[in-house]
Amino acid sequence: MKQTISIGKFIRKRKVSKYKEIIKGLFEKKGIDVLAIDVSKQSSYTDFLILCTANSNKHAQTLADKVIEEAKKNKMSVMVEGYQQGEWILLDLGSFVIHVFLDEIRNLYDIEGLWYGAPFYYIEEEIETLK
């Protein structure tokens, strides 16, 4: 099942409000193709995989830095792998495991294909309206 959903609606629907600023941070730092995969029924190590594409190694590191910053603000522990290379950075926040990929690496490993059949949520940035 695939659906496109706003950040706010995803947070409310999946009851994951403590991760809202982390997801918003991915958009703030211009993350591309943000996708959440609900693996809670198939996995014992996490509830959601969040996938995000970066334009370059430095961009991937910037996205990871934002996740780490927001996690620390919210007193969450985060384990990080792959930061130095910046091609595939994994950030483990417990209930969320965030993967920041370069496009060619995301396509090569095809995480979406590995979890075919799980609910997918393409997350869209919320547009603030001026009043």
N, CA, C and O of each residue as an XYZ file, in Angstrom:
524
protein
N       0.842     -1.183      0.000
C       0.000      0.000      0.000
C       0.885      1.243      0.000
O       1.734      1.398      0.877
N       0.693      2.126     -0.974
C       1.464      3.352     -1.072
C       0.512      4.533     -1.046
O      -0.522      4.534     -1.713
N       0.884      5.549     -0.252
C       0.087      6.759     -0.259
C       0.983      7.962      0.026
O       2.010      7.849      0.696
N       0.572      9.115     -0.499
C       1.273     10.360     -0.238
C       0.551     11.045      0.912
O      -0.678     11.094      0.958
N       1.352     11.578      1.850
C       0.774     12.108      3.077
C       1.631     13.274      3.564
O       2.849     13.267      3.387
N       0.996     14.278      4.178
C       1.746     15.405      4.726
C       2.444     14.980      6.020
O       2.079     13.975      6.630
N       3.442     15.748      6.427
C       4.156     15.442      7.671
C       3.170     15.358      8.834
O       3.165     14.384      9.587
N       2.340     16.387      8.972
C       1.397     16.440     10.097
C       0.446     15.261     10.120
O       0.208     14.666     11.171
N      -0.096     14.926      8.967
C      -1.033     13.804      8.901
C      -0.324     12.484      9.228
O      -0.881     11.641      9.932
N       0.890     12.304      8.725
C       1.659     11.099      9.050
C       1.894     11.000     10.550
O       1.712      9.937     11.144
N       2.298     12.109     11.160
C       2.578     12.133     12.597
C       1.321     11.779     13.395
O       1.380     10.976     14.326
N       0.184     12.379     13.026
C      -1.067     12.106     13.745
C      -1.552     10.679     13.513
O      -1.923      9.984     14.458
N      -1.549     10.251     12.268
C      -2.076      8.932     11.911
C      -1.262      7.811     12.542
O      -1.829      6.832     13.027
N       0.062      7.943     12.540
C       0.937      6.879     13.043
C       1.334      7.079     14.503
O       2.054      6.253     15.065
N       0.866      8.183     15.132
C       1.119      8.458     16.557
C       2.618      8.467     16.885
O       3.078      7.764     17.785
N       3.356      9.273     16.139
C       4.803      9.365     16.317
C       5.224     10.829     16.480
O       6.181     11.275     15.847
N       4.521     11.564     17.317
C       4.745     13.009     17.444
C       6.152     13.375     17.885
O       6.632     14.454     17.537
N       6.825     12.524     18.632
C       8.168     12.899     19.090
C       9.181     12.956     17.944
O      10.291     13.455     18.129
N       8.816     12.453     16.772
C       9.706     12.469     15.613
C       9.387     13.584     14.621
O      10.035     13.686     13.580
N       8.404     14.414     14.930
C       7.963     15.436     13.976
C       9.097     16.377     13.573
O       9.286     16.632     12.383
N       9.844     16.892     14.527
C      10.910     17.845     14.210
C      12.032     17.183     13.417
O      12.690     17.841     12.611
N      12.250     15.911     13.632
C      13.270     15.190     12.866
C      12.850     15.091     11.404
O      13.653     15.345     10.507
N      11.600     14.725     11.164
C      11.111     14.626      9.784
C      11.092     16.004      9.129
O      11.489     16.149      7.973
N      10.629     17.018      9.867
C      10.634     18.374      9.317
C      12.059     18.815      8.980
O      12.275     19.523      7.996
N      13.029     18.395      9.794
C      14.422     18.752      9.550
C      14.949     18.189      8.246
O      15.783     18.816      7.592
N      14.469     17.005      7.857
C      14.884     16.432      6.574
C      14.448     17.342      5.423
O      15.183     17.518      4.451
N      13.256     17.915      5.538
C      12.777     18.838      4.501
C      13.485     20.184      4.593
O      13.797     20.799      3.573
N      13.738     20.640      5.820
C      14.439     21.911      6.013
C      15.807     21.894      5.332
O      16.248     22.904      4.783
N      16.468     20.750      5.372
C      17.795     20.611      4.770
C      17.724     20.038      3.352
O      18.716     19.550      2.810
N      16.531     20.110      2.770
C      16.315     19.770      1.353
C      16.503     18.295      1.019
O      17.016     17.956     -0.048
N      16.086     17.412      1.939
C      16.074     15.982      1.648
C      15.101     15.691      0.512
O      14.083     16.369      0.369
N      15.414     14.694     -0.283
C      14.630     14.372     -1.482
C      13.939     13.024     -1.289
O      14.505     12.115     -0.682
N      12.713     12.893     -1.805
C      11.968     11.629     -1.812
C      11.933     10.967     -0.438
O      12.408      9.845     -0.264
N      11.362     11.680      0.537
C      11.260     11.145      1.891
C      10.129     10.118      1.920
O       8.991     10.407      1.551
N      10.470      8.931      2.361
C       9.539      7.805      2.374
C       9.585      7.131      3.732
O      10.666      6.869      4.258
N       8.427      6.848      4.304
C       8.340      6.079      5.542
C       7.742      4.715      5.208
O       6.742      4.618      4.496
N       8.364      3.672      5.728
C       7.857      2.321      5.542
C       7.503      1.778      6.922
O       8.357      1.706      7.805
N       6.256      1.402      7.101
C       5.799      0.845      8.383
C       6.151     -0.638      8.416
O       5.504     -1.458      7.765
N       7.185     -0.969      9.185
C       7.643     -2.362      9.292
C       7.305     -2.951     10.658
O       7.845     -3.990     11.039
N       6.416     -2.291     11.393
C       6.117     -2.702     12.767
C       5.565     -4.123     12.876
O       5.764     -4.790     13.891
N       4.881     -4.582     11.848
C       4.320     -5.943     11.899
C       5.296     -7.008     11.398
O       5.098     -8.199     11.638
N       6.359     -6.571     10.695
C       7.324     -7.518     10.136
C       8.679     -7.486     10.841
O       9.518     -8.351     10.590
N       8.909     -6.515     11.712
C      10.231     -6.322     12.289
C      10.167     -6.218     13.802
O       9.207     -5.681     14.355
N      11.184     -6.730     14.468
C      11.252     -6.607     15.927
C      12.215     -5.498     16.353
O      12.253     -5.141     17.531
N      13.001     -4.942     15.407
C      14.010     -3.962     15.796
C      13.586     -2.507     15.610
O      14.226     -1.612     16.161
N      12.535     -2.252     14.856
C      12.059     -0.891     14.655
C      10.619     -0.917     14.162
O      10.101     -1.959     13.760
N       9.984      0.246     14.202
C       8.616      0.365     13.686
C       8.572      0.993     12.293
O       7.745      0.622     11.460
N       9.474      1.950     12.049
C       9.482      2.653     10.772
C      10.882      2.771     10.216
O      11.842      3.014     10.949
N      10.986      2.595      8.913
C      12.187      2.937      8.172
C      11.872      4.230      7.440
O      10.865      4.323      6.739
N      12.722      5.214      7.599
C      12.564      6.479      6.887
C      13.703      6.557      5.879
O      14.872      6.481      6.256
N      13.371      6.706      4.614
C      14.372      6.793      3.558
C      14.371      8.204      2.998
O      13.318      8.821      2.837
N      15.560      8.708      2.704
C      15.718     10.061      2.194
C      16.922     10.077      1.270
O      17.933      9.437      1.560
N      16.830     10.790      0.176
C      17.922     10.883     -0.781
C      18.614     12.239     -0.648
O      17.973     13.264     -0.417
N      19.947     12.216     -0.801
C      20.766     13.426     -0.775
C      21.446     13.603     -2.130
O      21.622     12.636     -2.872
N      21.827     14.842     -2.451
C      22.475     15.160     -3.729
C      23.966     14.862     -3.743
O      24.545     14.658     -4.810
N      24.596     14.834     -2.570
C      26.045     14.650     -2.486
C      26.398     14.093     -1.113
O      25.546     14.024     -0.227
N      27.647     13.699     -0.942
C      28.098     13.192      0.352
C      27.928     14.262      1.431
O      27.463     13.974      2.534
N      28.306     15.488      1.103
C      28.182     16.595      2.064
C      26.722     16.846      2.407
O      26.395     17.099      3.566
N      25.848     16.781      1.423
C      24.417     16.954      1.671
C      23.902     15.849      2.594
O      23.121     16.118      3.507
N      24.331     14.616      2.363
C      23.933     13.495      3.225
C      24.396     13.740      4.663
O      23.650     13.488      5.609
N      25.616     14.229      4.823
C      26.131     14.519      6.163
C      25.353     15.653      6.820
O      25.118     15.624      8.028
N      24.953     16.647      6.040
C      24.153     17.754      6.565
C      22.788     17.254      7.035
O      22.304     17.663      8.090
N      22.172     16.374      6.254
C      20.889     15.789      6.666
C      21.062     14.986      7.957
O      20.239     15.086      8.867
N      22.121     14.197      8.034
C      22.388     13.409      9.237
C      22.636     14.321     10.433
O      22.147     14.052     11.530
N      23.392     15.396     10.227
C      23.651     16.354     11.314
C      22.349     16.923     11.863
O      22.199     17.094     13.073
N      21.407     17.216     10.968
C      20.111     17.775     11.398
C      19.339     16.746     12.218
O      18.741     17.090     13.237
N      19.347     15.496     11.786
C      18.670     14.438     12.553
C      19.304     14.313     13.938
O      18.595     14.226     14.941
N      20.618     14.305     13.996
C      21.329     14.186     15.273
C      21.010     15.378     16.175
O      20.759     15.209     17.368
N      21.022     16.582     15.603
C      20.702     17.798     16.363
C      19.297     17.719     16.965
O      19.112     17.984     18.153
N      18.310     17.355     16.143
C      16.928     17.278     16.629
C      16.760     16.155     17.656
O      16.012     16.306     18.622
N      17.443     15.048     17.451
C      17.370     13.938     18.416
C      17.915     14.383     19.766
O      17.320     14.093     20.804
N      19.033     15.079     19.757
C      19.623     15.559     21.018
C      18.711     16.558     21.718
O      18.567     16.523     22.940
N      18.088     17.460     20.937
C      17.147     18.429     21.514
C      16.008     17.716     22.243
O      15.525     18.184     23.274
N      15.587     16.575     21.690
C      14.470     15.821     22.263
C      14.932     14.693     23.186
O      14.155     13.800     23.524
N      16.205     14.742     23.592
C      16.783     13.776     24.530
C      16.636     12.326     24.064
O      16.374     11.425     24.861
N      16.808     12.122     22.759
C      16.781     10.779     22.178
C      18.207     10.343     21.907
O      19.055     11.156     21.540
N      18.464      9.071     22.088
C      19.783      8.564     21.705
C      19.734      8.189     20.223
O      18.698      7.776     19.701
N      20.864      8.343     19.572
C      20.941      8.023     18.148
C      22.281      7.342     17.879
O      23.334      7.816     18.306
N      22.218      6.232     17.169
C      23.426      5.527     16.734
C      23.590      5.811     15.241
O      22.626      5.764     14.478
N      24.824      6.104     14.841
C      25.087      6.527     13.468
C      26.120      5.608     12.826
O      27.136      5.277     13.438
N      25.853      5.201     11.593
C      26.787      4.401     10.789
C      26.917      5.036      9.415
O      25.939      5.551      8.873
N      28.111      5.005      8.851
C      28.334      5.446      7.473
C      28.525      6.934      7.287
O      28.548      7.412      6.153
N      28.663      7.684      8.379
C      28.737      9.136      8.280
C      29.953      9.603      7.481
O      29.825     10.472      6.619
N      31.114      9.044      7.752
C      32.347      9.495      7.106
C      32.279      9.383      5.583
O      32.683     10.306      4.874
N      31.772      8.260      5.080
C      31.683      8.063      3.639
C      30.558      8.908      3.032
O      30.699      9.431      1.927
N      29.457      9.037      3.750
C      28.356      9.882      3.305
C      27.562      9.365      2.127
O      26.795     10.118      1.526
N      27.727      8.094      1.780
C      26.954      7.526      0.676
C      25.646      6.912      1.163
O      24.616      7.005      0.494
N      25.698      6.288      2.330
C      24.526      5.689      2.970
C      24.737      5.855      4.463
O      25.545      5.152      5.070
N      24.008      6.786      5.045
C      24.120      7.047      6.478
C      22.888      6.481      7.155
O      21.757      6.804      6.790
N      23.117      5.643      8.136
C      22.033      5.026      8.900
C      22.005      5.677     10.271
O      23.030      5.760     10.948
N      20.829      6.139     10.678
C      20.635      6.766     11.977
C      19.555      5.984     12.716
O      18.391      6.000     12.317
N      19.933      5.311     13.775
C      19.016      4.454     14.530
C      18.518      5.203     15.753
O      19.279      5.501     16.674
N      17.217      5.502     15.744
C      16.576      6.210     16.846
C      15.632      5.286     17.619
O      14.798      5.767     18.387
N      15.746      4.006     17.436
C      14.850      3.060     18.105
C      13.649      2.757     17.238
O      13.717      1.895     16.363
N      12.545      3.458     17.470
C      11.322      3.224     16.697
C      11.426      3.708     15.261
O      10.645      3.293     14.404
N      12.385      4.583     14.996
C      12.656      5.073     13.647
C      14.092      4.728     13.301
O      14.999      4.966     14.098
N      14.306      4.171     12.122
C      15.643      4.004     11.580
C      15.658      4.800     10.278
O      14.919      4.500      9.340
N      16.509      5.812     10.239
C      16.557      6.720      9.104
C      17.752      6.359      8.226
O      18.875      6.212      8.709
N      17.488      6.220      6.932
C      18.525      5.936      5.942
C      18.642      7.153      5.032
O      17.671      7.541      4.382
N      19.829      7.756      4.987
C      20.090      8.865      4.069
C      21.042      8.335      3.006
O      22.167      7.937      3.309
N      20.587      8.332      1.772
C      21.318      7.733      0.654
C      21.693      8.752     -0.401
O      21.018      9.769     -0.562
N      22.761      8.482     -1.112
C      22.945      9.089     -2.418
C      22.014      8.320     -3.361
O      21.728      7.146     -3.126
N      21.547      8.966     -4.408
C      20.549      8.364     -5.294
C      20.984      7.005     -5.843
O      20.206      6.051     -5.811
N      22.215      6.905     -6.347
C      22.657      5.644     -6.941
C      22.756      4.522     -5.899
O      22.548      3.354     -6.229
N      23.067      4.866     -4.663
C      23.145      3.860     -3.593
C      21.738      3.419     -3.187
O      21.498      2.240     -2.930
N      20.815      4.375     -3.132
C      19.418      4.020     -2.809
C      18.851      3.064     -3.854
O      18.168      2.096     -3.516
N      19.137      3.341     -5.118
C      18.661      2.468     -6.196
C      19.339      1.103     -6.163
O      18.694      0.084     -6.412
N      20.625      1.076     -5.860
C      21.368     -0.177     -5.820
C      20.838     -1.136     -4.749
O      20.636     -2.319     -5.020
N      20.616     -0.630     -3.544
C      20.188     -1.496     -2.436
C      18.683     -1.708     -2.361
O      18.232     -2.653     -1.714
N      17.899     -0.858     -3.002
C      16.454     -1.047     -3.157
C      15.748     -1.498     -1.872
O      15.097     -2.542     -1.840
N      15.890     -0.695     -0.826
C      15.229     -0.995      0.453
C      13.714     -1.092      0.253
O      13.054     -1.927      0.871
N      13.171     -0.233     -0.612
C      11.725     -0.284     -0.877
C      11.316     -1.660     -1.383
O      10.282     -2.189     -0.975
N      12.110     -2.238     -2.260
C      11.807     -3.562     -2.801
C      11.904     -4.656     -1.758
O      11.156     -5.632     -1.806
N      12.825     -4.500     -0.813
C      12.958     -5.501      0.263
C      11.723     -5.552      1.152
O      11.379     -6.604      1.691
N      11.058     -4.407      1.303
C       9.884     -4.330      2.178
C       8.587     -4.239      1.377
O       7.590     -3.707      1.865
N       8.600     -4.755      0.153
C       7.401     -4.759     -0.676
C       6.254     -5.396      0.110
O       6.424     -6.455      0.714
N       5.106     -4.759      0.099
C       3.944     -5.275      0.803
C       3.681     -4.551      2.119
O       2.556     -4.571      2.620
N       4.705     -3.912      2.686
C       4.513     -3.116      3.899
C       3.881     -1.772      3.506
O       4.051     -1.326      2.372
N       3.165     -1.130      4.416
C       2.601      0.188      4.092
C       3.697      1.232      3.860
O       4.596      1.390      4.685
N       3.613      1.940      2.731
C       4.564      2.989      2.374
C       3.853      4.336      2.476
O       2.691      4.459      2.088
N       4.552      5.345      2.997
C       4.017      6.703      3.088
C       5.028      7.663      2.462
O       6.096      7.895      3.029
N       4.697      8.220      1.303
C       5.519      9.257      0.704
C       5.173     10.549      1.435
O       4.038     11.020      1.358
N       6.126     11.114      2.131
C       5.855     12.253      2.982
C       6.133     13.540      2.208
O       7.161     13.687      1.548
N       5.181     14.463      2.314
C       5.287     15.767      1.667
C       5.489     16.843      2.725
O       4.965     16.759      3.836
N       6.251     17.838      2.353
C       6.453     18.979      3.241
C       5.148     19.758      3.330
O       4.433     19.912      2.341
N       4.849     20.245      4.528
C       3.659     21.070      4.690
C       4.000     22.492      4.314
O       5.032     23.019      4.729
N       3.154     23.109      3.545
C       3.367     24.488      3.107
C       2.669     25.413      4.104
O       1.464     25.316      4.336
N       3.462     26.306      4.682
C       2.893     27.275      5.612
C       2.141     28.337      4.809
O       2.673     28.875      3.839
N       0.922     28.633      5.206
C       0.148     29.669      4.517
C       0.262     30.979      5.294
O       0.215     30.990      6.524
N       0.413     32.078      4.564
C       0.494     33.397      5.198
C      -0.909     33.927      5.411
O      -1.781     33.795      4.552
N      -1.110     34.529      6.572
C      -2.432     35.108      6.873
C      -2.304     36.585      7.117
O      -3.301     37.255      7.385
